[in-house]
């Protein structure tokens, strides 16, 4: 591709972090990577709703980080049981929405300047998992028929003509 344009000179673009808090996001991509220690990991890129921001999160595939994988799965509505072996294809979640919490971290860049950036604090579960032994029984939600007050309907029927529709 060849094109022409007039340069505006050096650009100084501000990358102020978004305020800390809960945000909607979409998983844009997942890439297999290797951690500094040689462990396999997944690199996730999330697009934050209503912004042009992309947040990267890396999660190593380690037993000690199973809690974080469970948290991410719950954000997509997958609730594994404790000690359950899970096989998840992260590609199934690309372009899917979730909620996450952003925090602000301060770091020192290579020039020795203190900067701030957004990091994912935690992933927010799509819904609370419900245990079958704690779920309310269906009968407890049904109102007894004897308690329904139809007096207003009966009065309106009495005031109208006695022509009844046969159905």
C-alpha positions in Angstrom: 0.0 0.0 0.0 1.4 3.4 -1.0 -0.1 6.7 0.3 0.9 10.3 1.0 0.2 12.5 4.0 1.6 15.7 5.7 3.4 15.0 8.9 2.2 16.8 12.0 5.6 16.4 13.7 6.2 14.6 17.0 3.1 13.4 18.6 2.7 13.5 22.4 -0.3 11.3 23.2 -1.4 11.0 26.7 -2.2 7.5 28.0 -3.8 8.4 31.3 -5.3 5.2 32.9 -9.0 4.8 33.1 -10.5 5.3 36.6 -10.4 2.3 38.8 -13.7 0.4 38.8 -15.9 -2.2 37.0 -16.1 -2.2 33.2 -17.7 -4.2 30.5 -15.2 -5.7 28.1 -14.8 -8.1 25.1 -12.1 -10.7 24.7 -10.3 -9.7 21.5 -7.6 -12.3 21.3 -5.8 -15.1 23.1 -2.2 -16.1 22.3 -0.1 -18.9 23.7 3.1 -17.6 25.3 5.8 -18.7 27.7 6.5 -17.0 31.0 10.0 -15.8 32.0 10.3 -19.0 34.0 9.5 -21.1 31.0 5.9 -22.0 32.0 3.2 -22.1 29.3 0.8 -19.2 29.7 -2.0 -17.5 27.8 -1.9 -13.8 26.8 -5.4 -12.3 26.7 -6.3 -8.9 25.1 -9.5 -7.3 26.3 -11.2 -4.3 24.6 -12.8 -2.1 27.3 -16.4 -1.1 26.4 -16.9 2.5 25.4 -13.2 3.2 25.0 -10.4 2.4 22.5 -8.4 0.8 25.4 -6.9 -2.6 25.1 -5.8 -4.3 28.3 -3.5 -7.3 28.2 -3.6 -10.0 30.9 -1.2 -12.9 31.1 -2.1 -16.0 33.0 0.4 -18.9 33.4 -1.0 -22.4 33.2 0.0 -23.4 36.7 -1.9 -25.2 39.4 -1.2 -22.4 41.9 -3.1 -20.0 39.5 -6.2 -22.3 39.1 -8.2 -19.7 41.1 -7.5 -17.1 38.4 -8.6 -19.5 35.6 -11.7 -20.3 37.6 -12.4 -16.6 38.0 -12.0 -16.0 34.2 -14.2 -19.0 33.4 -16.9 -17.6 35.8 -16.8 -14.3 34.0 -17.9 -16.1 30.9 -20.5 -18.1 32.8 -18.6 -21.3 33.2 -18.7 -22.6 36.8 -16.5 -25.6 37.3 -16.9 -27.8 40.5 -14.1 -28.0 43.0 -11.4 -30.4 41.9 -13.0 -30.9 38.5 -10.6 -31.4 35.6 -11.4 -28.7 33.1 -10.7 -28.5 29.4 -11.5 -25.1 28.0 -10.9 -23.8 24.5 -10.2 -20.1 25.1 -10.9 -19.5 21.4 -14.6 -20.1 22.2 -14.6 -16.9 24.2 -13.1 -14.6 21.6 -15.6 -11.7 20.8 -17.6 -12.6 24.0 -18.5 -10.0 26.6 -17.6 -10.1 30.3 -17.2 -7.8 33.2 -13.9 -7.0 34.9 -12.4 -4.7 37.5 -9.6 -2.4 36.5 -7.1 -1.1 39.0 -4.4 1.5 38.6 -0.8 0.4 39.1 2.2 2.7 39.4 5.5 1.6 37.8 8.9 3.1 36.9 9.7 3.1 33.2 13.1 2.5 31.6 13.8 6.3 31.8 13.3 6.3 35.5 9.9 8.1 35.3 7.0 7.1 37.5 4.0 6.2 35.3 0.5 4.7 35.9 -1.3 2.0 34.0 -4.5 0.0 34.2 -4.3 -3.7 35.2 -7.1 -6.2 35.7 -7.9 -6.5 39.4 -10.3 -9.4 39.0 -12.9 -10.9 36.7 -16.5 -10.5 37.7 -18.7 -13.7 37.5 -21.6 -13.5 35.1 -23.9 -14.8 37.7 -23.7 -16.4 41.1 -23.5 -20.2 40.9 -26.5 -21.8 42.8 -26.1 -25.0 44.7 -29.1 -27.4 44.4 -29.4 -28.0 48.1 -29.7 -24.2 48.7 -32.0 -23.4 45.8 -35.6 -22.5 46.9 -38.2 -25.1 46.2 -40.5 -24.2 43.3 -43.6 -24.6 45.5 -42.4 -21.8 47.8 -42.8 -19.3 45.0 -46.4 -20.3 44.0 -49.1 -18.2 45.6 -52.1 -20.3 46.9 -55.1 -19.9 44.7 -57.4 -19.1 47.6 -55.5 -15.9 48.3 -56.0 -14.4 44.9 -58.5 -11.5 45.1 -60.8 -11.5 42.0 -63.5 -9.4 43.5 -62.7 -6.4 41.2 -63.0 -8.6 38.1 -66.2 -10.2 39.4 -67.8 -6.8 40.1 -66.9 -5.6 36.6 -68.4 -8.8 35.1 -71.7 -8.2 37.1 -72.0 -4.6 35.8 -71.6 -5.7 32.1 -74.3 -7.5 30.2 -74.9 -11.1 30.7 -73.8 -12.0 27.2 -71.1 -14.6 27.6 -68.5 -15.5 25.0 -68.4 -19.4 24.8 -64.6 -20.0 25.0 
